[in-house]
Amino acid sequence: MTKPKRRTYDSEFKRNAVLLSEDPSRTHSEVAESLGISYAILYRWRREYSRKQDQPFPGKGRKF
């Protein structure tokens, strides 16, 4: 059996998702569902974006 590949999202997609979620006419759950991601992922991206406005999504995954 093989493991399913983990989906990756580029920083532009994450930033656009966060900006869409700030629209007061839509709920965060609606935005997440329309983008095909979970609410928890969107919540994490929103938290990261608010903490690091200058460069919120610097790379792909963890640095070892």
SVG drawing of the C-alpha trace seen along z (x, -y; Angstrom):
<svg xmlns="http://www.w3.org/2000/svg" viewBox="-23 -43 41 45">
<polyline fill="none" stroke="black" stroke-width="0.4" points="0.0,0.0 1.2,-3.5 0.5,-6.6 -1.5,-9.3 0.6,-12.3 0.3,-15.3 -1.1,-18.3 1.0,-21.4 -0.1,-25.0 2.1,-27.9 2.3,-31.1 0.1,-33.0 -2.8,-30.5 -2.5,-30.8 -2.4,-34.6 -5.5,-34.7 -7.3,-32.3 -6.7,-34.5 -7.8,-37.6 -11.0,-35.8 -11.7,-34.8 -11.7,-38.5 -14.7,-39.2 -17.5,-39.9 -20.2,-38.5 -18.8,-35.0 -18.1,-32.8 -14.7,-31.2 -16.2,-27.7 -17.7,-28.7 -14.4,-30.0 -12.6,-26.9 -15.2,-24.6 -15.1,-26.5 -11.3,-26.2 -11.3,-22.5 -9.4,-22.9 -10.4,-22.3 -11.4,-25.1 -8.4,-24.2 -5.9,-24.8 -7.5,-28.2 -7.5,-29.1 -3.8,-28.2 -3.0,-30.3 -5.0,-33.2 -3.0,-33.0 0.3,-32.8 -0.6,-35.7 -1.6,-38.0 1.6,-37.2 4.1,-37.7 2.7,-40.4 6.0,-41.0 6.6,-37.4 3.9,-35.1 4.5,-32.0 8.3,-31.9 8.9,-28.4 7.7,-24.8 7.4,-23.0 10.0,-22.6 13.7,-23.2 15.8,-20.4"/>
</svg>
